[in-house]
Amino acid sequence: MTLKKFITYLIFIITGFFALYICFYKLGVAALDNWDEAWYADVTRNMIKNKDFFVLYWNHAVFLDKPPLYMWLSTIASKFMGLTEFSFRFTSAISGFLTIILVLIYSYRNFGLVPALISFSTLVFNNVFIYRARSGNLDSLLSLFFLLLYFLVVSNKKYKYVFIGIFLGLIYLTKLTVAIFPFLVFVLVEIIYERKKLYLNIPGYIKLLLAFAITIGVWLYIGTSKIGPSFYQYFLFHGDQGVSNISIAHFKWDYLGYAYYSLQRRFFWLFLLGITIALTKLKDKKYLLQILFACGLIIQLSFTAKNNNWYLLPSMAFWSMLIALATFSIFNLLKKFKYGSILIGVFLIISIYISYKTLNINIMSVIDTSGPESLKSISIKLDKLTNNNDIIVRLDHLYPTTVYYSDRKVISSYEGAKDSQLFISRQSLKKRINLKEIKWVVGKNEDMDKFLIDYLQTKYEIIKVGEETIFHIL
């Protein structure tokens, strides 16, 4: 082994361990976040408890909001590691880690070591990407599937159409109609680059559609057989969360801003340069694919009513690929000049400095983020105080964490709430307290103080745990 290869391998080992550190260090320390993590954790626990892997349950009711793949994988992790914060986040963290490593390897093979390290830094120091990779949600897994799908589309593997169909199915089982976007990208690329073979590829396309249908069909069929047509109707026709509702009236620049800041601002210009260079190389379909995957979601989401930066996660690996291309092109240009090596050195020093500052300011704050510890403590207390059939009411929106840690049915009664399946108005709450249908109410100290000001004359006790108060009707 030459010295150059030894140094390259050593750098790769160091970057690999660093990516592991960023994705996994303190992963299970913080309490589960009040929304996605707590939702999916309760779904996973019910999946294990009920041994029903097709119809999901949350808060003692059928959960039709999300498909099951992430929870299936969390169930496997929990079987080995127990029902812990670490196991619920493991699928997301390993997906983020694999995405980072695959982008590093791709960039190295195509552009060399230094551009690969630049692309690595733009992903491992992307605070939005790392935050989602370290939390128990769907987006990191979705990003990995988008990247693997890209590698399949550019490959010449014998069974690639079958695997493309399977991966589109896995994307659907992760986040439903998001699968439409990569499917449309695939169709466009096939029309442009395989137009002379479209007729010959028909058997492959049929296999793709069959593989997709089988991948999602078994789940849809069994779920529908268990709870009826509402199951498939929701997941096929109503599960897009409004992301497909595109309108000029919704246009905003926010998503471009999210890309700008998550790329540490200065690397954003390399991203734009990478797009420009890729446009000159469209004879190779991988560059069109990179542009479409990198920019398509930014464009689409900018015309929707949604405004969530994590929706861009599946695009971020492709931003880093284009940055590697831009870095490679800049270096090749600078090498032609007399003092090009000095300029390359300055570029690297600036890049290292930006990444170091981002690590200290943005990434370490993500790693050290604490969860809703007071909510966790009060919910565990409620688990010990209450019976299995008791209903708990929270005086704010923060009920998913209470659902998981108390393992009870929880209803929210924030100020102004109206009666529905998950919410109860203050007027209805007081009536049900008088009827002894509800005996447990919990909320932040200040919310409980306001609630008790005009409360009726019923015997009760107050239990305070830090910032939270339990109101128990005797």
C-alpha positions in Angstrom: 0.0 0.0 0.0 1.4 3.4 -1.0 1.6 6.2 1.5 -1.1 8.2 -0.4 -3.6 5.3 -0.2 -2.8 4.8 3.5 -3.5 8.5 4.2 -6.7 8.4 2.2 -7.9 5.3 4.1 -7.0 6.9 7.4 -9.0 10.1 6.5 -11.9 7.9 5.5 -11.8 6.1 8.8 -11.6 9.3 10.8 -14.5 10.9 8.8 -16.5 7.7 9.3 -16.0 7.7 13.1 -16.8 11.5 13.1 -20.1 10.9 11.3 -20.9 8.1 13.8 -20.2 10.6 16.6 -22.4 13.3 15.1 -25.3 10.9 14.5 -25.2 8.7 17.6 -23.5 10.6 20.5 -26.1 11.2 23.3 -28.8 9.9 21.0 -30.9 8.4 23.7 -30.3 11.0 26.4 -33.1 13.5 25.8 -36.7 12.7 26.4 -38.9 12.1 23.3 -39.9 15.3 21.6 -43.6 16.2 22.0 -44.7 15.5 18.4 -43.3 13.1 15.8 -41.1 11.1 18.2 -43.7 10.6 20.8 -46.3 9.7 18.2 -44.2 7.1 16.5 -42.9 5.7 19.9 -46.4 5.1 21.1 -47.4 3.5 17.7 -44.3 1.2 18.0 -45.1 0.2 21.6 -48.7 -0.6 20.6 -47.5 -2.6 17.6 -45.3 -4.7 19.8 -48.1 -5.1 22.5 -50.9 -5.8 20.1 -48.9 -7.8 17.6 -50.7 -6.0 14.9 -48.2 -4.7 12.2 -50.7 -3.5 9.7 -53.2 -1.3 11.5 -51.4 1.3 13.6 -52.7 2.5 17.0 -51.9 5.7 18.9 -53.5 7.1 22.0 -55.8 4.1 22.2 -57.3 4.7 18.8 -56.5 3.7 15.1 -53.7 5.9 13.7 -54.2 6.7 10.0 -51.8 9.7 9.8 -48.6 7.8 8.6 -47.7 4.6 6.9 -45.9 1.8 8.9 -42.4 1.3 7.6 -40.6 3.5 10.1 -42.5 1.9 13.0 -41.7 -1.6 11.6 -38.0 -0.8 11.7 -38.4 0.8 15.2 -40.1 -2.4 16.3 -37.1 -4.4 15.2 -34.7 -2.0 16.9 -36.8 -2.1 20.1 -36.8 -5.9 20.1 -33.0 -5.8 20.4 -32.5 -2.6 22.5 -35.8 -2.4 24.4 -38.4 0.4 24.3 -35.9 3.3 24.8 -35.4 6.7 23.3 -32.3 5.3 21.6 -34.1 2.5 19.9 -36.9 4.9 18.6 -34.2 7.1 17.1 -31.9 4.4 15.8 -33.5 3.9 12.4 -33.3 7.7 11.7 -29.7 7.9 12.9 -28.4 4.9 11.0 -30.2 6.3 7.9 -28.5 9.7 8.3 -25.1 8.0 8.8 -25.5 5.8 5.7 -26.6 8.8 3.6 -23.5 10.8 4.7 -21.1 7.9 4.0 -22.7 7.1 0.6 -22.3 10.7 -0.5 -18.7 10.7 0.7 -17.9 7.6 -1.3 -19.7 8.8 -4.4 -18.0 12.1 -4.3 -14.6 10.5 -3.8 -15.0 8.1 -6.7 -16.1 10.8 -9.1 -14.1 13.8 -8.0 -11.4 12.8 -5.6 -10.6 13.2 -1.9 -10.8 16.9 -1.3 -14.1 17.5 -3.1 -15.5 14.5 -1.3 -14.5 16.0 2.1 -16.1 19.3 1.1 -19.4 17.4 0.2 -19.1 15.5 3.5 -18.8 18.7 5.5 -21.8 20.2 3.8 -24.0 17.3 4.9 -22.5 16.4 8.3 -22.6 20.1 9.4 -26.0 20.7 7.9 -27.9 21.4 11.2 -31.4 20.7 9.7 -30.2 17.3 8.3 -28.4 16.3 11.5 -31.3 17.4 13.8 -33.7 15.2 11.8 -31.2 12.4 11.6 -31.0 12.4 15.4 -34.7 12.5 16.1 -37.2 9.7 15.7 -39.0 10.8 12.5 -39.4 9.7 8.9 -37.3 12.2 6.9 -33.8 10.7 7.4 -35.0 7.3 6.2 -36.8 8.9 3.3 -33.5 10.7 2.4 -31.7 7.4 2.3 -34.3 5.8 0.0 -34.1 8.8 -2.4 -30.3 8.4 -2.6 -30.5 4.6 -3.1 -33.2 5.1 -5.8 -30.9 7.6 -7.6 -28.1 5.0 -7.6 -30.5 2.4 -9.1 -31.7 4.8 -11.8 -28.2 5.6 -13.0 -27.1 1.9 -12.9 -27.3 -0.7 -15.6 -28.2 -3.6 -13.2 -30.2 -6.5 -14.8 -33.1 -6.2 -12.3 -33.0 -2.4 -11.8 -36.6 -1.8 -12.7 -37.8 -4.3 -10.2 -35.7 -2.7 -7.5 -36.8 0.8 -8.5 -40.4 -0.4 -8.0 -39.6 -1.8 -4.6 -37.8 1.4 -3.5 -40.7 3.5 -4.7 -42.9 1.3 -2.6 -40.7 1.7 0.4 -40.8 5.5 -0.1 -44.6 5.2 -0.1 -44.6 3.1 3.0 -42.4 5.8 4.6 -44.3 9.0 3.6 -47.1 8.1 1.2 -47.5 10.4 -1.8 -44.0 11.7 -1.6 -43.3 8.7 -3.8 -44.9 10.6 -6.7 -42.0 13.0 -6.9 -39.2 10.5 -7.5 -41.5 8.5 -9.8 -42.1 11.6 -12.0 -38.3 12.3 -12.0 -37.7 8.7 -13.2 -40.3 9.0 -15.9 -38.8 12.2 -17.2 -35.3 10.8 -17.3 -36.5 7.6 -19.1 -38.3 9.7 -21.7 -35.2 11.8 -22.4 -32.4 9.2 -22.2 -34.2 6.0 -23.1 -36.6 7.2 -25.7 -35.2 4.9 -28.3 -35.7 1.9 -26.0 -39.0 2.8 -24.4 -40.8 0.0 -26.4 -38.2 -2.6 -25.5 -38.3 -1.5 -21.8 -42.0 -2.1 -21.5 -41.6 -5.5 -19.7 -39.2 -3.7 -17.3 -41.8 -1.0 -16.6 -44.5 -3.6 -16.0 -42.2 -5.3 -13.5 -41.6 -1.9 -11.8 -45.3 -1.3 -11.4 -45.9 -4.8 -10.2 -43.1 -4.6 -7.7 -44.5 -1.2 -6.4 -48.0 -2.6 -6.2 -47.0 -5.7 -4.3 -44.8 -3.7 -1.9 -47.6 -1.5 -0.8 -50.5 -3.8 -1.7 -50.1 -6.4 1.0 -50.2 -3.7 3.7 -53.2 -1.9 2.2 -55.1 -5.1 1.7 -54.6 -6.5 5.2 -55.3 -3.1 6.8 -58.5 -2.7 4.8 -59.7 -6.2 5.7 -59.2 -5.3 9.4 -60.9 -1.9 9.6 -62.7 -1.4 6.3 -62.5 0.9 3.2 -61.6 4.0 5.3 -58.1 2.5 5.5 -57.2 2.4 1.8 -59.2 5.5 1.1 -57.2 7.6 3.5 -53.8 6.4 2.4 -54.5 6.5 -1.3 -56.5 9.7 -1.6 -56.1 11.8 1.6 -52.6 11.3 3.0 -50.6 14.0 1.2 -50.9 16.5 4.0 -51.6 19.2 1.5 -48.1 19.0 -0.1 -49.6 18.3 -3.6 -51.8 21.4 -3.3 -49.7 23.7 -5.5 -50.8 27.3 -6.2 -49.1 30.5 -7.3 -50.9 32.2 -4.4 -48.8 30.2 -2.0 -45.5 31.1 -3.4 -42.7 32.1 -1.0 -38.9 32.3 -0.9 -38.7 30.4 2.4 -37.4 27.1 1.1 -34.6 28.8 -0.9 -33.7 30.5 2.4 -33.7 27.1 4.2 -31.2 25.8 1.6 -29.1 28.9 2.0 -28.7 28.6 5.8 -28.5 24.8 6.1 -25.5 25.0 3.6 -23.7 27.3 6.0 -24.5 30.2 3.7 -21.2 30.3 1.9 -21.4 26.8 0.5 -24.8 27.7 -1.0 -22.9 29.5 -3.8 -21.0 26.3 -4.5 -24.4 24.6 -4.8 -25.5 27.1 -7.4 -22.3 26.7 -9.3 -22.7 23.0 -9.2 -26.1 23.3 -10.8 -24.7 25.5 -13.5 -21.8 23.1 -14.3 -24.2 20.1 -14.2 -26.4 21.8 -16.8 -23.4 21.7 -19.2 -23.1 17.9 -18.7 -26.6 16.8 -19.4 -25.5 14.2 -21.9 -24.9 12.1 -18.7 -28.3 11.5 -17.1 -26.8 11.4 -13.6 -26.4 15.2 -13.7 -30.0 15.8 -14.7 -31.1 13.5 -11.9 -29.0 15.4 -9.4 -30.4 18.7 -10.5 -34.0 17.4 -10.4 -33.6 15.7 -7.0 -31.7 18.8 -5.6 -34.1 21.4 -6.9 -37.4 19.8 -7.5 -38.6 19.8 -3.9 -37.5 23.4 -3.4 -39.6 24.5 -6.4 -42.6 22.3 -5.5 -42.7 23.2 -1.8 -42.3 26.9 -2.6 -45.8 26.8 -4.2 -47.5 25.0 -1.3 -49.0 26.3 1.9 -46.5 24.2 3.9 -43.5 25.9 5.5 -41.4 23.1 7.1 -37.6 23.1 6.5 -37.3 19.3 7.1 -39.4 18.6 4.0 -36.2 19.4 2.0 -34.2 16.5 3.7 -34.4 14.1 0.7 -32.8 16.8 -1.5 -29.8 17.5 0.8 -27.6 14.6 -0.3 -27.9 15.9 -3.9 -26.9 19.4 -2.8 -23.7 17.9 -1.5 -23.1 16.0 -4.7 -23.4 19.1 -6.8 -21.1 21.0 -4.3 -18.5 18.2 -4.9 -18.8 18.7 -8.7 -18.4 22.5 -8.2 -15.3 22.1 -5.9 -13.7 19.6 -8.4 -14.3 22.1 -11.3 -12.9 25.0 -9.3 -9.8 23.1 -8.4 -9.2 22.0 -12.0 -9.4 25.6 -13.1 -7.1 27.0 -10.3 -4.5 24.4 -11.1 -3.9 26.1 -14.5 -2.8 29.3 -12.8 0.7 30.0 -11.4 -0.5 30.5 -7.8 -3.5 28.1 -8.1 -2.2 25.8 -5.3 -2.1 28.8 -2.9 -5.7 29.7 -3.8 -6.8 26.1 -3.3 -5.1 26.2 0.1 -6.9 29.4 1.0 -10.2 27.8 -0.1 -9.6 24.8 2.1 -8.7 26.9 5.1 -11.8 28.9 4.7 -13.9 25.8 4.3 -12.4 24.2 7.4 -13.0 27.4 9.4 -16.7 27.6 8.3 -17.2 24.0 9.2 -15.5 24.3 12.6 -17.7 27.3 13.5 -20.8 25.5 12.3 -19.8 22.5 14.4 -19.4 24.5 17.6 -22.4 26.8 17.1 -25.0 24.7 15.3 -24.2 21.0 15.5 -23.1 20.7 19.1 -26.3 22.6 20.1 -28.2 19.9 18.3 -26.3 17.1 20.0 -26.8 18.7 23.4 -30.5 19.4 22.9 -32.6 18.4 25.9 -36.1 17.0 25.5 -39.2 17.9 27.4 -37.9 16.5 30.7 -40.7 18.0 32.9 -43.3 16.5 30.6 -41.6 13.1 30.8 -41.4 13.2 34.6 -45.0 14.2 35.2 -46.2 11.6 32.6 -44.3 8.8 34.4 -45.8 10.0 37.6 -49.3 9.8 36.1 -48.6 6.3 34.8 -48.0 5.3 38.5 -51.0 7.2 39.9 -53.7 6.3 37.3 -55.5 3.2 36.2 -55.4 1.8 32.7 -58.9 3.0 31.8 -58.4 6.5 33.2 -58.5 9.5 30.8 -56.0 12.3 31.3 -56.6 15.8 30.1 -53.8 18.3 29.3 -54.4 22.0 29.4 -52.3 22.6 26.3 -51.3 21.1 23.0 -48.4 19.1 24.5 -50.1 15.8 24.7 -48.2 13.3 22.6 -45.3 13.0 25.1 -47.9 12.6 27.9 -49.5 9.8 25.8 -46.3 7.9 25.5 -44.8 8.2 29.0 -48.2 7.8 30.8 -49.4 5.0 28.5 -52.9 6.4 28.9 -55.6 8.0 26.8 -54.9 11.7 26.7 -57.1 14.5 25.5 -56.1 18.1 25.0 -58.1 21.1 26.4 -56.1 24.1 25.4 -57.9 27.5 25.7 -60.4 27.8 22.9 -60.4 24.1 22.1 -63.6 22.6 20.6 -64.9 19.1 21.2 -63.6 16.4 18.9 -61.9 13.1 19.1 -58.6 14.4 20.5 -59.8 17.8 22.0 -62.3 18.8 24.6 -63.6 22.3 25.3 -63.2 23.8 28.8 -67.0 23.7 29.3 -67.3 20.0 28.4 -64.2 19.3 30.6 -65.9 20.8 33.7 -69.1 18.9 33.0 -67.2 15.6 32.7 -65.3 16.3 35.8 -68.6 16.8 37.7 -69.8 13.5 36.3 -66.5 11.9 37.5 -65.8 10.7 34.0 -62.5 12.6 34.1 -60.5 12.6 37.3 -57.0 13.6 36.1 -56.0 17.0 34.6 -52.4 18.0 34.0 -50.7 21.2 32.7 -48.0 23.7 33.3 -48.2 25.4 36.6 -49.4 28.8 35.2 -52.1 27.1 33.1 -53.4 25.1 36.0 -53.5 28.2 38.2 -55.7 29.9 35.6 -57.9 26.8 35.3 -58.5 26.6 39.0 -59.5 30.3 39.4 -63.2 29.7 38.5 -63.2 26.0 39.3 -66.3 24.4 40.9 -66.5 23.2 44.5 -65.4 19.6 44.2 -62.9 17.8 46.4 -59.5 17.5 44.7 -55.8 17.3 45.4 -52.9 19.1 43.7 -49.6 17.4 42.9 -46.7 19.5 41.7 -43.7 18.1 39.8 -41.3 20.8 38.8 -43.0 23.0 36.1 -46.1 20.8 35.9 -49.2 20.4 38.1 -51.5 17.4 38.4 -55.2 18.1 39.3 -56.8 14.9 40.8 -60.5 14.8 41.5 -61.2 12.8 44.6 
